[in-house]
Amino acid sequence: MKKLINGVDSVVPDALRGLAAAHPGLRVDVDNQIVMRASGPRPGKVGLVSGGGSGHEPLHAGFVGYGMLDAACPGEIFTSPVPDQMIAASEAVNGGAGVLHIVKNYTGDVLNFEMAAELCAEEGVEVASVLVDDDVAVQDSLYTAGRRGTGATLFVEKIAGAMAETGAPLAEVTRVAEAVDARSRSFGVALSACTTPAAGKPTFDLKDTEVELGIGIHGEPGRARSAMRGARELVHTAMDAIDEDMPVSGDNLVMVNGMGGTPLIELYVAFAEVSDYLAGKGARAARSLVGNYVTSLDMQGFSVTVCRLDDELTRLWDAPVETPGLRWGR
């Protein structure tokens, strides 16, 4: 294993120190593993908190800043953060209008955020939660009951974050977050496994001639393993799964996301195929993202996330954002 690290046990704190040094607009509590806006809470604004295991960067800490999250709680690699982190983050970003927890549907994340919300309520902090479960590949997996939360997490954080910046109440921010999840679907494909620093070897075996269809962001098994195919066929497999679950039509927000180890040129090849597929269905990518946003360490592969847009969601997506991982309009 070759990793650009100082030691297996120090990967997350060392990365957080680097994040803090690179982005002075953030306040990073390295010891407790909490990332917040340096400006602190804004009175009357709903605070947004998310989190999950590290290894998916820039999700979540890279999306802390104006127009998105107020705080993120990174756990150890592929391990849920603990309730104490979530409670501290929620209290730190509470501006008096309540706090929204954005939770990917993984058992550890769900249980720990539920516990944190209950304890926050006992301390007088109003908390609402939205569960992200956009992955159509499998119904249940190693880490979930129900569908997994993947690429739509970014969409929820951005659009709900924009709504929160307007001063909307907690119920409205929650409503739009739930709408984004309900209108989003994802499907991932792995060309190789990832290697966690602790394991020192690939998390699963995949032959050079094989791909995993419907891979999870921790390397969870998908729908099937098949022979390697061209980009067009792989994209059509992903899009057919999405279209079967939520027929594509009209204007869409589309992300072709790299899993961490796929060159950008290949992601654009995939996006070209997604665009052609949508056109064949009479739909289009009215808004788009191409790049590494919800990753799985060094895994080679991609995922496609499609969100059906309406006027409100389009306006909120276009609103200014300034975070390490996403920025425009400011």
C-alpha positions in Angstrom: 0.0 0.0 0.0 1.2 3.5 -0.9 -0.6 6.3 0.8 0.4 9.9 1.3 0.0 9.7 5.1 2.1 10.0 8.2 0.5 7.1 9.9 -2.7 5.0 9.9 -4.0 6.5 13.1 -3.4 10.1 12.2 -5.0 10.4 8.8 -8.2 12.2 9.8 -6.7 14.7 12.3 -3.8 15.4 9.9 -6.3 16.0 7.1 -8.4 18.3 9.3 -5.2 20.3 10.2 -4.6 20.7 6.5 -8.2 21.7 5.8 -7.9 24.4 8.5 -4.6 25.7 7.1 -5.9 25.9 3.6 -9.3 27.5 4.4 -9.3 30.3 6.9 -13.0 30.7 6.5 -13.4 27.5 8.5 -13.0 26.9 12.2 -11.8 23.3 12.7 -11.8 21.6 16.1 -9.3 18.9 15.3 -9.5 17.2 18.7 -13.2 16.8 18.6 -13.4 16.5 14.8 -15.9 19.2 14.0 -15.7 21.6 11.1 -17.6 24.9 11.3 -17.9 28.3 9.7 -15.4 30.7 11.2 -18.0 33.4 11.3 -20.2 31.5 13.7 -24.0 31.2 13.8 -26.1 34.0 12.3 -29.0 35.0 14.6 -32.4 33.9 13.1 -30.8 31.5 10.5 -31.4 27.8 10.6 -28.2 25.9 11.1 -27.3 22.9 8.9 -25.3 20.0 10.2 -24.2 16.9 8.5 -21.5 14.3 8.8 -20.4 10.8 8.3 -17.3 8.7 8.0 -14.2 10.2 6.4 -12.9 9.0 3.1 -15.7 10.6 1.0 -14.1 14.0 0.6 -15.0 16.7 -0.2 -18.3 15.4 1.4 -19.0 16.6 4.1 -16.4 19.0 5.6 -15.6 20.4 2.2 -19.2 21.7 1.9 -19.1 23.9 5.1 -19.5 27.5 4.2 -21.9 30.2 2.9 -24.8 28.6 1.1 -24.3 25.1 2.4 -23.5 23.6 5.7 -22.8 25.4 9.0 -21.0 22.4 10.4 -19.8 18.9 9.6 -18.8 16.0 11.8 -16.3 13.7 10.2 -15.9 10.3 11.7 -12.9 8.0 11.3 -12.6 6.5 7.8 -15.9 4.8 6.8 -17.1 5.1 10.4 -19.9 7.2 11.7 -19.2 10.2 13.9 -20.4 9.9 17.4 -23.4 11.7 19.0 -21.1 14.0 21.1 -19.7 15.5 17.9 -23.2 16.1 16.5 -24.4 17.6 19.7 -21.5 20.0 20.0 -21.8 21.0 16.3 -25.6 21.6 16.6 -25.2 23.7 19.7 -22.3 25.7 18.1 -24.4 26.6 15.0 -27.7 27.2 16.6 -28.7 30.8 15.9 -32.1 30.5 17.6 -34.0 29.2 14.6 -33.3 25.5 15.0 -31.0 23.1 13.4 -31.5 20.7 10.4 -29.5 17.4 10.5 -28.9 16.0 7.0 -28.3 12.3 7.4 -27.2 9.7 4.9 -29.1 6.4 5.3 -26.4 4.3 6.9 -27.3 2.6 10.2 -24.6 4.1 12.3 -25.2 7.6 11.0 -29.0 7.3 11.5 -28.7 5.9 15.1 -26.1 8.5 16.2 -27.9 11.4 14.7 -31.2 10.3 16.3 -29.6 10.1 19.7 -27.9 13.5 19.2 -31.3 15.1 18.2 -33.0 13.7 21.3 -30.2 15.1 23.5 -30.2 18.4 21.8 -34.0 18.7 22.3 -33.4 18.1 26.0 -31.0 21.1 26.0 -33.6 23.3 24.3 -32.2 23.1 20.7 -35.0 22.4 18.1 -33.7 19.8 15.6 -35.3 18.5 12.5 -33.8 15.7 10.4 -33.9 14.7 6.7 -32.8 11.2 5.6 -31.1 10.9 2.3 -31.7 7.6 0.5 -31.3 8.1 -3.2 -29.4 5.0 -4.3 -31.6 2.8 -6.5 -29.0 0.0 -6.8 -30.1 -2.1 -3.8 -32.8 -2.0 -1.2 -30.7 -3.2 1.7 -27.0 -3.5 2.1 -24.2 -4.2 4.6 -24.7 -0.8 6.3 -28.3 0.1 5.7 -31.9 -0.8 6.1 -33.5 0.6 2.9 -31.7 2.5 0.3 -28.3 4.0 0.7 -27.6 7.8 0.8 -25.1 8.8 -1.8 -24.8 11.7 -4.3 -28.0 13.4 -3.6 -26.5 14.4 -0.2 -24.6 17.1 -2.0 -27.8 18.3 -3.7 -29.7 18.4 -0.3 -26.9 20.3 1.4 -26.6 22.9 -1.4 -30.4 23.5 -1.9 -31.4 23.4 1.7 -28.4 25.6 2.5 -29.5 28.2 0.0 -33.0 28.1 1.5 -31.5 28.6 5.0 -29.6 31.6 3.9 -32.9 33.4 3.0 -33.9 33.3 6.6 -36.6 30.7 6.0 -37.9 28.9 9.1 -36.9 25.3 10.0 -40.1 23.8 8.6 -39.4 25.4 5.1 -35.8 24.4 5.1 -36.8 20.8 6.0 -39.5 20.8 3.3 -37.1 21.7 0.5 -34.5 19.2 1.8 -37.1 16.4 1.7 -38.2 17.5 -1.8 -34.7 17.2 -3.1 -34.3 13.7 -1.7 -37.7 12.6 -3.1 -36.8 13.9 -6.6 -33.2 12.4 -6.7 -31.9 9.0 -7.8 -28.3 7.7 -8.0 -26.5 4.6 -9.3 -22.7 3.8 -9.0 -20.2 1.7 -10.9 -16.9 0.5 -9.6 -13.9 -0.3 -11.8 -11.7 -1.1 -8.8 -11.9 -1.5 -5.1 -10.7 1.2 -2.6 -8.0 0.6 -0.1 -8.5 1.9 3.5 -5.3 2.8 5.4 -6.2 0.5 8.3 -6.7 -2.5 6.0 -3.8 -1.9 3.8 -5.4 -3.9 0.9 -8.4 -3.6 -1.4 -11.7 -3.9 0.5 -13.0 -6.5 -2.0 -11.7 -8.5 -4.9 -12.5 -7.3 -8.4 -10.7 -8.8 -11.4 -9.2 -6.5 -14.0 -11.8 -7.7 -16.5 -14.8 -7.0 -14.1 -16.9 -4.1 -12.8 -19.3 -3.9 -9.9 -22.7 -2.5 -10.9 -24.5 -0.6 -8.1 -21.5 -0.2 -5.8 -21.9 1.6 -2.5 -19.6 4.4 -1.3 -17.9 2.1 1.2 -17.4 -0.7 -1.3 -20.7 -2.4 -0.4 -21.8 -4.9 -3.1 -24.1 -3.7 -5.8 -26.6 -5.5 -8.0 -24.3 -7.6 -10.0 -20.7 -8.1 -11.2 -20.2 -8.1 -14.9 -17.5 -8.0 -17.5 -15.9 -4.6 -18.2 -17.7 -2.7 -20.9 -17.4 0.7 -22.7 -18.5 3.9 -21.1 -21.7 4.1 -23.1 -22.9 0.7 -21.9 -21.9 1.4 -18.3 -23.7 4.7 -18.3 -26.8 3.2 -19.9 -26.9 0.5 -17.2 -26.8 3.3 -14.5 -29.3 5.5 -16.3 -31.7 2.6 -17.0 -31.8 1.8 -13.3 -32.5 5.4 -12.5 -35.1 5.7 -15.2 -36.9 2.5 -14.2 -37.3 3.9 -10.6 -38.0 7.6 -11.6 -38.6 8.1 -15.3 -36.4 11.0 -16.5 -38.1 13.9 -18.1 -37.9 17.7 -18.4 -35.1 19.7 -16.7 -32.7 17.9 -14.4 -29.8 18.6 -12.1 -27.2 15.9 -13.1 -24.0 15.0 -11.4 -21.4 12.6 -12.8 -19.3 11.9 -9.7 -15.9 10.3 -9.5 -15.3 7.8 -6.8 -11.8 9.2 -6.1 -9.5 7.4 -8.6 -11.1 8.1 -12.0 -9.5 10.8 -14.2 -11.6 13.8 -15.0 -11.3 13.2 -18.7 -13.1 9.9 -18.2 -15.9 11.5 -16.2 -16.5 13.9 -19.0 -16.7 10.9 -21.4 -19.4 9.5 -19.0 -21.2 12.8 -18.9 -21.4 13.0 -22.7 -23.2 9.6 -22.6 -25.5 10.7 -19.8 -26.4 13.8 -21.8 -27.2 11.7 -24.9 -29.3 9.3 -22.9 -31.4 12.2 -21.5 -31.8 13.7 -24.9 -33.1 10.3 -26.1 -35.8 10.5 -23.4 -36.8 14.1 -24.3 -35.0 15.4 -21.1 -31.9 17.5 -20.5 -29.3 18.3 -17.9 -30.3 21.9 -17.2 -27.7 22.1 -14.4 -24.6 19.8 -14.0 -21.6 18.9 -12.0 -18.7 16.7 -13.1 -15.9 15.8 -10.7 -15.0 14.1 -7.5 -17.6 15.2 -4.9 -18.8 12.0 -3.0 -15.8 9.7 -3.1 -14.6 6.4 -1.8 -10.9 7.0 -1.2 -9.0 5.8 -4.2 -11.8 3.7 -5.9 -11.9 3.9 -9.6 -15.5 4.3 -10.9 -18.3 6.8 -11.1 -21.8 7.5 -10.0 -24.7 9.3 -11.7 -27.2 11.4 -9.6 -30.3 12.9 -11.3 -32.6 15.3 -9.6 -35.8 16.5 -11.3 -35.8 20.3 -11.1 -38.6 22.7 -10.7 -38.4 26.5 -10.6 -37.8 26.7 -6.8 -35.1 24.1 -6.8 -33.4 25.6 -9.8 -33.3 29.0 -8.1 -31.9 27.6 -4.9 -29.3 25.6 -6.8 -28.2 28.7 -8.6 -27.9 30.8 -5.4 -24.4 31.8 -4.3 -22.2 29.3 -2.5 -18.7 29.5 -1.1 -17.2 26.4 0.4 -13.9 24.5 -0.2 -15.6 22.0 -2.4 -18.3 24.1 -4.2 -18.3 27.8 -5.0 -20.0 30.2 -7.4 -21.8 33.6 -7.3 -19.7 35.3 -4.6 
